[in-house]
Amino acid sequence: MVRIRGRIGDWPVDLTLELDAEDWARLAGGLTAAPVAEATAPVAAAVAGDALWQTALQLVRDAGQVEGPRLLGQLAALAGGEAAGKRLLVRLRHCAQIRMETGADAPIYHWQEQL
């Protein structure tokens, strides 16, 4: 027996499934092990994401200070799209190595050396 409880949107769900031995065998027969390439894909994505983050930090470090719109353009080009660039920009706002200052027309991101 399998019990599933939770919510789908605003609707509560409480479902009980009763499976006999034949049902379990069919269910298990439909499962296959993930190929090695698929199993390592999340690890590769995490490594690529970390490299992207380090490159984003390097952009600000090299510039010393950079205006938000210009930085967003660089991050969007680096990350392959504006949405991914915006996610990096938000992450930079909360990074201890970055200080954000309100400029006349746009925020300015400053690199801060760690003491």
N, C-alpha and C positions, 0 to 999 in steps of 0.2 A: 504494500500500500504506500502511496506517495501523497503527501498533503502539501498543497500550495496555498499559501496565504499572502496577501498583500493588497495592493490597490492598483487599479487601472484608471488613472485620472482621479475622478471623485468617487468612483465605484469601488466598494470593498470586494475583495475576491477571497473565497474560501472554498477550495476545490480539493476533493479527494479522488484519487485514481486507484482503482484496484486492478492489479495486473497479476495474471497467473504465470506459471513458469514458461509457458509458450510465448506469452507476450514479452516477458523479460528477454528471452532468447532472441526474438525478432528485433527487439530494441537494441540489444547488444550487438547483433549481427550488422546493424546499420551503422555502427560506430567504427571509424577507422582512425588509426594514429595519424597525426598531422605530419606531413613531410618535414624534413629538417629545415628546408628553406622557409616554410611558413612559421615554424616554431622559433626561428631566430629573427624573423622580421621585426618583432617589437624591440628586440635588443638593438638591431641595426638602426631602427628609427630613433631610439633613445640616444644612441651615439651621434647620429646626424643632428638631432635636436640640440645636443650639448655643444657640438661644433658650431652650430648656428648661433647659439647663445654667446659663446666665446667670441665669435666674430662680431656680434652686435656690441658687446662690451668693448672690443678693440676699436670699433668705429668711434665711439665716444672718447676713449682713451687717447687715440691718435689726434682727434680734433681738439681735445681739451674742453671745448664747449661747442655746442651746435644747436641751432634753432629747431624746434619741433617739426615743422613742415619739411624741412630739408632732411632731418633724420628719418622721418617717416618714409620719404621717398627712397632713401638708401636702404632702409630695412625692408620695404616692400620689394625692391629689386633683389635684395639678398635672399629673402624668404620665398620669393616666387608669387607674391600676390599682396594686395593691400590688406586683406583680413589678417594674414599671417604677420605682416609688418606691424599692424596695430597691436596684435598680441605681444609682440616683442617690445613695442613702445610702452605698453602698460607694465610689462615686467620690469623694464628699465626704471620706470617711475618708482617702483618699490624696492629697488636694489640699493643696498647700503653704500655702494661705490659711486652712485649717481646722486647729484643734488639737482633738483629742478627749481628753476626760478621763473617767476612770471615776468616776461618781457613786455615791451610796449605793444607788440603785435602778436607775439606767439611765445609759448614757453621756451625756455632755454635750458638745455641739459648740460650739466657741468660734471666733469670727471673729478672725483675726490680720491686722492691717494689714501690708502689705509695706513694708519699709524701703528 
